[in-house]
Amino acid sequence: EKAVAMQPDLILLDILMPGMDGFDTLRALKSMPQTSDIPVIFITGLDNPQKEQEGLRLGAQDYIHKPFNIDVVKARIATQLEIVRSRRELQKLSEDLSRASEAKSRFLANMSHEIRTPLTSIIGYAEALLAGEFNGDEPQAIKAISVSGKHLLTLLNDVLDLSKIEAGKLEVELLPVNLAALLEEVQMLVADNARKKYLTFSMDLANNLPQGILTDPVRLKQILVNLLSNAIKFTPEGEVSLSV
């Protein structure tokens, strides 16, 4: 109970004790997850190789025989404590690396999805231009390609910033943003996907919307584009509308 409550870095344990000997105590310590990793050094006056082997088999780290030299005891304790410290550092490093790897995997999985939307839009508008489908409205298609290209560049900059990914950080900025212009860019990013599926895409904007808002334009566009792209993807026919 004391070992569970106090979580010592090291236990010095005598073999001959009343009621419950050192071997039984060691078995009990090793059987509980809370204490199984605590190193144990036996202190004993017994000169019995078989008993010593049994203790090591049960998980004791070392033996100190009585009568003992205090400097030798200190040295052995210091060695075991250094092993404990090194093991904890390695465990923490392993956990940190595991978290970084998971963050990177999640980040790249999300980005692989997000990158496809502006890239598809660029290809779609470029192919429509080559096919002469705009009939004099080419500047609008070129603007859509430019908007999609800039959004794609922003996403790629995030992907290439590995220090953010490994730290699991997402930096959010609060900037003054023209709301109408941002929504127009969102429309350009997703409209071509809707056109290819013969869906109607519309935006329903309230009359009293503010001209400017404080937001992170990159993250807000990512959120809206993801929602609308999924809506278009899973809508077999009809209309997809964004109400603001």
N, C-alpha and C positions, 0 to 999 in steps of 0.2 A: 504493500500500500504506500509506503514512504517513497519507494522508487518511482511508482506511477505518479505520485503527487509532486515530487521534487525534480524528477527528470535529471538526475546527475549525469555529468559527462563521463564519470568512471566510478566503478564500485570496487572497493577492496573487501574481500570476503574471506573469512576464516572457514576452514573446513569443519573443524570440531566445534559445534555449537549445540546448546541444549534444545531438545525438542525437534528441531529441523536442521539437518546438517547442511554444509555448504553445497553439496551436489544437488540436494532437493531444492534448495533455494535457487540455484542456477537453472535447474529445469523449469521452475516456476517463472523466473525472469524471461527465459527464452520462449516460453509458451504464450506470453502476452505481447501483442503488437506494440504496446506503448513502451515496453522495456526490452524488447528482443534485440535491439541494436546497441544497447548500452554495454561497453566493454567491461569485462570482469577480470580482476587479477586475484588469484587465490593466495592467501598467506597461510602457511602451514608449517607445523613442526614435524609432520610425517615424512619419513624417508621411504616412500613406497612408489616405485616406478609405475606399477599398475594403476594405483589411484591417480597418479599424475596424468597418465594416458586417458583415464576415464574423464577427468576434468577437462582436458583439451578436446576430447571427443564431444563433450557436451557444449563446448563453445567458449571455454575460458581463454583469455588472450595470453596469460602468462602465469608463472608461479614464482612466488618469493618465499624462500625457505627461512625458517627461524633457526638460530638467531640471525637477524639480518643487519646489514650495514645501511644506515639511514641514507647515505649518499647514493647507494645503489638503488634503494627504493625510490628516491626522488627522481633518479635518472630514468627508471623504468616507467614511472608515472608520467614523466614529461614526454617520453616517447609515445606512450599510448594516447595522451591528450593531443599531441601533434597529429597523430593518425586520425583522431576524431575530427580535428579542425580541418584537415585536408579532405576528409571524406565529405564533410558538410559543404565545403567550398565546391567540390566536384558535383555534389548533388544539386546545389544552387545553380551552378553553371549549366548542368544538364537541363534543369527546369527552364532556365532563361532561354537556352537554345531551342527547346521544344516550343515555348511560347512564341519565340520569334519566327520559327518555321511555320507554325499554325497561322500566325498573323499574315505572313507572306503568302501562304497558300490561299487564305480567304481574300486577301487584297487582289491577288492576280486573277482569281476566279471571277471576282466582281468586275475587274477591269476588262477581262477578255469579253465579257458580255457588253460592257458599256462602249468599248471601242468599236464593236461591230455596227452600232447604230449610225454614228457620223460617217463611218467608212462606207456603209451601204448607201447613205444619202449622197455622198460625193460621187460614187460610181453611178448611181441612178440618174442624177442630174446630168452628169457628163455624157452618159449614153443617150439620154433624151435630147441633149443639145446636138450630138452627132447625128441623131436620126431626124433632126429638124422638127421636133414636136412642139416647140414653143411659139412658133409663128409670130415672131416679132417681140416676144417677151423674154428674150435671151438674158437681158441684164438681171432679171429676177432669179433666173437659174444660176447665173454666175455668182450672185450675192449669196445664194443658198450654199453653193460649193465653198465659198470663202468662210461663211459662218461655221459650216461643218468642219472645215479644215482647221480653223482656230480652236474649236472645241476639242477636236482630236489631238491637237498639239498639247493642250492643257492636260488631257488625260494621260498622254504619253510622258509628260514631265513628271506626273505623279508616279507612274510606274518606274521610271528611271531613278527616282529618289529613294534608293534602297534603305537609307538610314531611317526614313519615316516608316517604311514597311516593317523593318526589323524591330523597331521600337513600338510598333502597334499604334502609332499616333496618326491622328487625322487633324491637320491644322485647319481651323475655321476662321475666316476673316469676316469682319463686318464693314461693308463698303456702301456708299451711296450708289444706288442702282436705278436706272430708268426702267420701270416695270414693263411698260409697253414694249420697249426695245428688247428686253429679255424674253418676253412671251413670243415676240415675233421670231426670235432666234430659235426658241423651242419648237415653234410651228415648222420652221424650215428644216429642223433636224428630223422631224418625224413624218412630215407630210408625204414625202416620196414613198415611204413604206406603206402608208394608207392607200396612195394612188395605185401601187402595184397590186394591192389586194382588192381594188375596186371598192374601197370604203370611202365614205365621206368623212372628212376631218374638219371640225369646226371649233371655234373658241367663243365662249359666251362670257363677255366681260361686263361687269357691273358699271354703271355710269359714274359712280362716286369713287372709283379707284384712285389712290394717290398717284401722282406722277412719278414720285421717287420713293424708294424704300431703303432701309438699311438691311443688308443681307450678304451672304456669301454667294456671289453670282454663279460660280463654278458648281458649288454643291447644290444650289437650288435647281440649276439646269439639269444636273445629273439626276436628281430626284424626279423631276417632272418628265424628263426624257425616258427614264426607266419605267415609270408608271404608264406613260402613253405608249411606249413600245410594247409593253406586255399587253395593254388593252388592244392594240392593233393586232398583235400576234394571236390572241385568243378570241378575236371577234371574227366569225366566219363571213358575216355580211352585215350591211347597214351602216351605222355611223359611230364614230368615236368623237366625243366632245370634251373639251376642257373648260370647266366653269370656274371663273375667278371672281 
